[in-house]
Amino acid sequence: MPEALPLADVAARPATAAEAIRDLARCFRQAGIATPERDARLLVLHACGLSAEAYILAPETPLTADAGARVAEACRRRLEREPVSRIIGRREFWGRSFEVGPATLDPRADTETLVEAVLGIVSEAGRRDAPLRVLDLGTGTGCILLSLLAEMPHATGFGIDIDPAALGVAARNAAALGLSARALFCCCDWVAPIVGCFDVIVTNPPYIEHSDIARLDPEVRLYDPPSALDGGADGFAAYRRIMVEVFPLARPGALFALEAGAGQMSQLIDLLINSGWVSSRSSCNVYTDLGAHERAVAVLKQG
């Protein structure tokens, strides 16, 4: 960690937002943080209560003593590799802002691939305005479910999570997005108490091999909840349970879409076939993320 942080005493000296961003970026760059300028800008604007537009118009806005103290604290936390989204308490996903918390997985841009896949298939079938019933397993912040509901105006959704604190975050996100009337949340271990039939089922389950967790980046290993990461010995423990337990809840022809970890797609498709969702690999639609990794798979329940 660099010695003598440029902003260690920022609360005690005059500074502007632009100067604070410059100093934080230099400090983060020295610490080897991958996106120093972006992180510095987001943290300083949050600490100062400035929107991006307000900063563009007035980059020399002076920092108050309180804002300077908040910037210094944010700098300290980021140097300890706490993600920016957790410091500011929010993450952008699918064009909307979501609250995040210690009990939730930090939404990644890769997961937008799952949302894109579902919306593409639903739109192609001419059902984007239909009163579809959506089930989201392991909802966390609710970002997947709520993004889908926001794009499908007559759909209703059910978000499942084992952590009540995560469900509190999801419920607040639903309220902030004006979706509370169409989104319900339930605390349970996957789908044990759920009844009824669903048209769309989505999940981004834990899929990291247990032995790999210790090697993850500190932003993930130290700050994402272990229950949202640990997929068991081979990374497929949650997938196996979900595929079996959710099968009776899916209508014939229902859309089932799952996120996959890097290198897991072939085995995940085998599980879909073996559990009766589809009869062949050709029935599986695979979607790549911006890094060209096979990130999501979507199938229509046969029969």
C-alpha positions in Angstrom: 0.0 0.0 0.0 1.5 3.4 -0.9 2.9 5.5 2.0 1.5 9.0 2.7 -1.8 8.9 0.9 -2.3 12.2 -1.0 -5.8 12.5 0.6 -4.9 11.4 4.1 -5.3 15.0 5.3 -7.7 16.2 2.6 -10.3 17.2 5.1 -7.8 19.7 6.6 -6.8 21.5 3.4 -8.6 23.2 0.5 -9.3 20.9 -2.4 -11.6 20.6 -5.3 -13.4 17.6 -6.7 -11.0 17.5 -9.7 -8.0 17.5 -7.4 -9.4 14.8 -5.3 -10.1 12.6 -8.3 -6.5 13.2 -9.6 -5.0 12.3 -6.2 -7.1 9.2 -5.7 -6.4 8.0 -9.2 -2.7 8.3 -8.6 -2.9 6.5 -5.3 -5.0 3.7 -6.8 -2.6 3.4 -9.8 0.4 3.0 -7.4 -1.5 0.3 -5.5 -2.1 -1.7 -8.7 -5.9 -1.2 -8.9 -7.1 -2.0 -12.4 -9.4 1.0 -13.0 -7.9 3.9 -11.0 -9.5 6.8 -12.8 -12.9 5.3 -12.9 -12.9 4.3 -9.3 -11.6 7.6 -8.2 -14.2 9.5 -10.1 -17.1 7.4 -8.7 -15.9 7.6 -5.1 -15.3 11.3 -5.2 -18.6 12.2 -6.8 -20.4 10.0 -4.3 -18.6 11.5 -1.3 -19.3 15.0 -2.6 -22.9 14.3 -3.5 -22.3 15.4 -7.1 -23.9 13.8 -10.2 -21.8 13.2 -13.2 -23.5 16.1 -15.0 -22.9 18.5 -12.1 -19.2 17.5 -12.1 -18.8 18.1 -15.8 -20.2 21.6 -15.4 -18.2 22.4 -12.2 -15.1 20.2 -11.8 -13.5 22.7 -9.5 -16.3 22.4 -6.9 -14.6 22.8 -3.5 -14.6 20.0 -1.0 -16.1 20.7 2.3 -14.4 19.3 5.4 -17.0 16.6 5.7 -16.7 15.7 2.0 -12.9 15.5 2.3 -13.2 13.2 5.3 -15.6 10.9 3.3 -13.2 10.9 0.3 -10.3 9.9 2.6 -12.3 7.1 4.1 -13.4 5.9 0.7 -9.8 5.9 -0.4 -8.8 3.8 2.6 -11.5 1.2 1.9 -10.7 0.9 -1.8 -7.0 0.4 -1.0 -8.2 -2.5 1.2 -9.7 -3.8 -2.1 -13.3 -3.2 -1.1 -15.2 -2.8 -4.4 -16.4 0.6 -5.3 -20.0 -0.6 -5.5 -19.9 -1.7 -1.9 -18.4 1.6 -0.7 -21.1 3.6 -2.4 -23.7 1.0 -1.8 -25.0 0.8 -5.4 -24.3 -0.9 -8.7 -25.5 -0.1 -12.2 -27.1 -3.0 -14.0 -29.1 -3.1 -17.2 -29.3 0.7 -17.2 -30.7 1.0 -13.7 -29.2 1.6 -10.2 -29.4 -1.2 -7.6 -28.7 -1.1 -3.9 -26.1 -3.7 -2.9 -25.3 -5.0 0.6 -23.1 -7.4 2.5 -25.7 -10.2 2.0 -25.9 -9.8 -1.8 -23.6 -10.8 -4.6 -22.2 -7.7 -6.3 -24.0 -7.7 -9.8 -21.6 -8.1 -12.7 -21.9 -6.9 -16.2 -21.5 -10.5 -17.4 -24.9 -11.3 -15.8 -26.6 -8.8 -18.2 -26.0 -11.6 -20.8 -28.7 -13.6 -19.0 -31.2 -10.8 -19.1 -30.4 -10.2 -22.7 -31.0 -13.8 -23.5 -34.4 -14.0 -21.8 -35.6 -10.8 -23.4 -34.5 -11.9 -26.8 -36.3 -15.2 -26.7 -39.5 -13.7 -25.2 -39.5 -10.9 -27.8 -38.9 -13.3 -30.6 -41.9 -15.3 -29.4 -44.0 -12.2 -29.4 -44.7 -12.5 -25.6 -42.9 -9.4 -24.2 -46.3 -7.9 -23.3 -47.8 -11.2 -22.1 -48.7 -11.7 -18.4 -45.8 -14.1 -17.8 -44.9 -15.5 -14.4 -41.2 -15.3 -13.7 -39.2 -17.2 -11.0 -35.7 -16.0 -10.0 -33.7 -18.4 -7.9 -31.0 -16.9 -5.7 -32.3 -13.4 -6.4 -29.8 -11.4 -4.3 -30.3 -7.7 -5.1 -33.1 -8.7 -7.4 -31.3 -7.2 -10.4 -32.1 -10.0 -12.8 -35.8 -10.3 -11.8 -36.4 -6.6 -11.6 -34.6 -5.9 -14.9 -36.9 -8.4 -16.6 -40.0 -7.1 -15.0 -39.1 -3.5 -16.0 -38.8 -4.7 -19.6 -42.0 -6.9 -19.6 -44.7 -4.6 -18.3 -47.4 -7.2 -17.7 -45.2 -9.9 -16.1 -45.1 -10.7 -12.4 -42.1 -12.2 -10.6 -41.1 -14.3 -7.6 -37.6 -13.9 -6.2 -36.1 -16.6 -3.9 -33.1 -16.3 -1.6 -31.9 -18.1 1.5 -30.8 -14.9 3.2 -33.5 -12.6 4.6 -31.1 -9.6 4.5 -30.6 -10.1 0.8 -34.4 -10.2 0.3 -34.6 -6.9 2.2 -32.3 -5.4 -0.3 -34.2 -6.8 -3.2 -37.5 -5.5 -1.8 -36.1 -2.0 -1.5 -34.8 -2.2 -5.1 -38.3 -3.2 -6.2 -39.8 -0.3 -4.4 -37.2 2.2 -5.8 -38.0 1.0 -9.3 -41.8 1.1 -8.9 -42.1 -2.7 -9.2 -43.3 -3.7 -5.8 -46.8 -4.5 -7.0 -45.4 -7.1 -9.5 -42.5 -8.6 -7.5 -42.8 -10.9 -4.4 -39.9 -12.3 -2.5 -39.5 -15.5 -0.4 -36.8 -16.7 2.0 -36.2 -20.4 1.4 -33.6 -23.0 0.4 -34.2 -23.0 -3.4 -37.8 -23.9 -4.2 -39.0 -26.2 -1.4 -42.2 -24.3 -0.4 -43.0 -22.8 -3.9 -46.1 -24.0 -5.7 -47.7 -23.1 -9.1 -46.4 -22.9 -12.6 -44.0 -20.4 -14.2 -43.4 -19.3 -17.7 -39.8 -18.0 -17.2 -37.3 -19.4 -14.7 -33.9 -17.7 -14.3 -30.9 -18.3 -12.0 -27.4 -17.2 -11.4 -26.5 -19.8 -8.7 -23.2 -20.2 -6.9 -20.9 -22.0 -9.3 -17.3 -21.5 -8.1 -15.5 -24.7 -7.2 -14.9 -24.7 -3.4 -11.1 -25.1 -3.8 -10.9 -22.1 -6.1 -12.5 -19.6 -3.8 -9.2 -18.9 -2.0 -7.7 -17.9 -5.3 -10.3 -15.3 -6.3 -9.6 -11.6 -6.4 -9.9 -10.0 -3.0 -12.8 -7.9 -4.2 -14.7 -11.1 -4.6 -13.2 -13.4 -2.0 -13.4 -10.9 0.8 -16.6 -9.1 0.1 -19.1 -11.3 -1.8 -21.1 -13.6 0.5 -19.6 -17.1 0.4 -23.0 -18.7 0.0 -23.4 -16.8 -3.3 -20.0 -18.2 -4.6 -19.5 -21.7 -3.4 -20.8 -24.3 -5.9 -19.4 -27.3 -4.0 -16.5 -29.6 -4.9 -17.1 -29.3 -8.7 -19.0 -26.1 -9.0 -22.3 -27.8 -10.0 -23.9 -28.6 -6.7 -26.5 -25.8 -6.9 -27.2 -26.6 -10.6 -28.1 -30.2 -9.8 -30.5 -29.3 -7.1 -32.2 -26.5 -9.1 -32.7 -28.5 -12.3 -34.5 -31.3 -10.4 -36.5 -29.2 -7.9 -37.7 -26.5 -10.4 -38.7 -28.9 -13.1 -42.3 -29.5 -11.8 -42.8 -25.7 -11.5 -42.1 -25.0 -15.2 -44.9 -25.1 -17.7 -44.4 -27.2 -20.8 -42.5 -24.9 -23.1 -41.3 -22.7 -20.2 -38.1 -20.8 -20.7 -35.3 -21.8 -18.3 -32.1 -19.6 -18.4 -29.0 -20.1 -16.4 -25.7 -18.3 -15.9 -22.6 -20.4 -16.3 -19.0 -20.0 -15.0 -16.1 -20.0 -17.4 -15.5 -23.5 -18.9 -18.7 -24.9 -17.4 -21.1 -24.7 -20.4 -20.5 -28.2 -21.9 -21.1 -30.0 -18.6 -24.1 -27.7 -17.8 -25.8 -28.7 -21.0 -25.2 -32.3 -20.2 -27.0 -31.8 -16.9 -29.9 -30.1 -18.7 -30.2 -33.1 -21.0 -29.9 -35.7 -18.3 -32.5 -34.0 -16.1 -35.0 -34.0 -18.9 -35.2 -30.3 -19.8 -34.2 -31.0 -23.4 -33.4 -34.0 -25.4 -30.3 -32.7 -27.4 -27.6 -30.1 -27.3 -29.1 -28.5 -30.4 -32.0 -27.4 -28.2 -29.8 -25.3 -26.0 -29.2 -21.6 -26.9 -25.8 -20.5 -25.7 -24.9 -16.8 -25.2 -21.5 -15.2 -24.8 -20.6 -12.2 -22.7 -18.5 -9.2 -23.8 -15.3 -11.2 -23.0 -16.4 -13.9 -25.4 -17.0 -16.4 -22.6 -20.0 -18.7 -22.9 -22.0 -17.1 -20.1 -25.6 -18.1 -20.3 -27.7 -21.0 -21.6 -31.4 -20.9 -22.3 -33.8 -23.8 -23.1 -37.5 -24.4 -23.6 -38.9 -27.2 -21.5 -39.7 -30.1 -23.7 -43.1 -31.8 -23.8 
